[in-house]
Amino acid sequence: MSAADWYAHKSLGDGLFWIQERFYQSDNRANIWLLRGSHQDVVIDTGLGLRSLPEYIDVKGLLGKDPQRKNPLLAIATHAHFDHSGGLHQFQQVGVHSAEVDALANGDNFETVTWLSDREIAEAPSPGWRARHYKVKAVQPTHILQEGDVINLGDRQLTVLHMPGHSRGSICLHDRDNKLLFSGDVVYDGSMIDWLPYSHVSDYISSCERLVGLVDSEQVDQVLPGHYNTFGAKRLHRIASAYISRAGTCPAKFSTFAWSTLAGAALWACNPRSAC
């Protein structure tokens, strides 16, 4: 299957594109965001990497008529999990938070929580492909990101917000001037996951408190999440507040512990070499 068939995209205007993997039919299917700038273009999350994302972007002309005038396309992972980082190895420039550099550089498929089944792939990307052979390929990040770093695209800037909880290196990218928040898996309009390896509930609560603060200070109008549909500031406030209220309760703590134990054991069994 060609890259042109594997992916699909939608233009949201103002140099912003929403890309998805058409044949990865799962709640784990991540949103891929392409944002064009006057001097630098950026891809935020890269999906599974089963087909060439750079090729798709090129074939569809998403970078405009003269992409050579800019710096090479920069791919940033909001975190290292497989559904977001699987395509990073296809890019010359790769950015991730410092806490997850080693996971990507070492191809640690335990920390990337690689968990893929044949039933989630509606049409195989190549003859004989099987999910059990899928692994996130090692990649050496060229941009090691920290809290407060600013990614300058020329006519717009993205500020790195370290928001651990879902994973230890989870980040949001904040376009302050346009009040856009690329949130990865820090927050999306669905059940928030705090029971994976390197998840941490107290960190997640702090991150959600920070999200509430962004809304209260009117710094966010629209959220472009790692999964599902975009949503606005009021919905962001409700989702983050609900997590804060729920996470500290005894039933929630027990549920998180149980799921964490099961998830860790299952991932260890599937990725034993990476876990060592």
N, C-alpha and C positions, 0 to 999 in steps of 0.2 A: 504494500500500500504506500502511496506517495504521501509526502508531507502535506501536500495540498488537500488530500482527501482526509487525512487524520485530524487536522485541526479545522476550526471554523472561527470566525471573528465577527465582531460588531463594533462599529465606530460610535463612540459616545460624544464625539465632537471635541474641539480644542486640543487635537493631537493625542487623544486618549482612545485606546482600543481594548476591548474585552475579548480575550482568546480562550477557547476551551478545546479539550480533546474529545472529539465527537463520539468515539467508540469506547471510551472509558466511562461506563455507566454505573456510577457508584456515588454514594454520599461523600466518598473521599476525593472525588474529582475536584481538583483545585482550580480556582480562577487564575488566569494568567493576564497580567496587565501590561500593556505597552504604552509608554508615555514618551512622546516626542518633545525635545527641547531644541532651542536654537543652536546649541553647541554640543549637546550630549543627549542621546536617547537611552532609555532605560527599560528593561523588562523586569517586572516584579513577579517573582516566582516563575517556574519553568515546567511544571507538570512532571510526568513520568520520564520523559526523554525517549520514548519509543520511536519517535520519528523526529527529524531535524526541525526544531523550532526556528533557527536562523534561516533555513531554506524557505520555510513557509512565509516568514516575514518578508524575505526578499522577493519571492515569487508573486506575492500579493501586493508588492509595492507599498508596504505600510510605512516605510521610512521616507517616502517622498521621492522626488526626481533626482536628487543629488546627495545620497547618503554619504558619499566619500568625503564631503567637506567637513564632516564631524569626526569626533573621536569614535573609536570602535564601540559598538553597542555594549552597554554594561548590563549584566544580569545580576539581580540581587535576590537572594532568598530571604523571605521574612523569617524563616527558620529552616532547620536541616531535615525535616521529615520528608520521606520519599516522594510524596505526592506534590511537593513544592520544589524539591531540589534535584529530582531525577534527570533534568535536562541541563543542569549547570555545566557539565563537562563539554557541552557543545559551543561554549562561548569563550572568547579570548579574555574578557574581563569579567570577574566574578566577585561579588561582595556578599559577606555574611557577618553576623556579629561574632566578636572574638571568642565568645564562650563555645561556639560550635565549629570553629575553624578545624580543630583536630578531627572531629567526626567526619567532616567532608574530605579532608586531606588523606585520612586513613581508610576511607570507604567503609566506615563503621555502620553496618546495616542493622545493628541493634539500636544505636542511638537515632538512626534515621527511621526507626520503627517500620521497616519494610515489611509490608503485609498485603499481598496482592493475590487474587484468585482468578482462575480462568473465567468464571461466570461474570466477573466484572468487566471483561473485555468482550464487547459485543461482536467485534470482528477482529481477527488476529492481524497485527501489523505486518507480519511476514509469515510465509508458509512454515508450519511446524512450530511456531512460537508457543511457549508454555509459560504460564505465570511463575511456576516453581523455579525457573531459571533466572528470573528477574532480580537484579541487584542495582542499587545506586552505585554508579561508578565514582571512583575517587577523583577529586579535583582539588587543585591547590588554589584557594582564594587569592586574588590579587588586591582586593580591597577589604581590609579587616576593620569592621565597623564598631563604633562605640557610641554610647549615649551622647547626643548633642552634635554628632557629626552632620555636616551639611553637604549634600550631594548637589552640585551646581550643574544644572542643565542649560544654563545660559539665561533664558527668559523665565525660568522658574527654578525654585530650590525645594529640595526634599530634606527635612530634618529627621534624623534617626532618633526614635524613642525606644529605649530598651524596656520591654514590657514582659518580663519573665513570668512563668506560671504554667502555661501550656507546655513550653519547653524552656530550657535555661537560657537559650539565645534568641528567644522570640523578640521581634521588633515590629513597630509600626513605622511607616514613613508618612510624614506630615507635610503637606503642601499648605503652609500657613497662609500665603497670600490668597489662595483660592478656597481655603477651608475644607480641603479634601484630606481624608485619612485612609491610607492603604494599610489595612489592619491585620493582614495575614490571618492566623488562627487565634490571635489574641481575643478577637471578638467577631462573631458572625451571627446571623439570625437563625440559630439552631442551638442544640445542646452543647455546651462548652465542655471540653475534655480536659480533665485535670488529673488523670490517673495513668498516664503513660510514663515510661522511664524518663527521669529528669523533669517530670512535672512537679510543681510545688504549690500547694494550695495557698499558703500564706503569701507567697509572691504573687499569685494570681489575684488574690484579694487586693493587694496593694496596686497592682496594675489596673484593676477595675476602678478603684478609687481615683486613680489618675485619669481614667477615661471620663468618669463623671465630672472631674474638674475641668477637663477640656470642653465639655458641653456647657457647664455652668459659666465658664469664661468666654463662651461664644466663639471658640476657636475651630469648631468643626460644624460644617453644614451637611456633608455627605460622607458616608463610609463605603469604601470599596474593599470588601472582605475577601478572605481566602477561599470561602465557599458560599454558595447560594447567591442570593440577589443583593444588590446595593440597598442601603437604607439611610435614613436621615438622623439628625441629632437627637430628636425625641426618642426614637427607637433605641439608639445607642445608650441613652441615659437609662431607659427601662431595663435593657438587657444587663448592663453592668451593675445596676443597683440590685437587680434580682439575684445575681450571682453572689454579691457581697452578703445579702441577707441569708441566702441558702447555705453557703459554703461552710459556715461555722457551726451548723447544727449537728447534733449527734448522728441522725440518720445519714446525712450527707458525708460525714467523716467515715462512717462504716462502709458506705457504698464505694467511696473513693478508695479505701484500703482494699476492699475485696476486688474491685476492678483492676487496681494497680498490681496486685499479686498475680491475678490471672494473666494480665497483659504481659507482665515481665516474664512469666514462665513460658508463655506461647512464643514470644519474640526470641527468647533465649534458645528455644528448641529449633526455631526456623533459621536463626542466624548465630549458630554457636561459635563460629570462628571469629565473627565480629565482636561478640560479647566478651571474648577473652582478653 
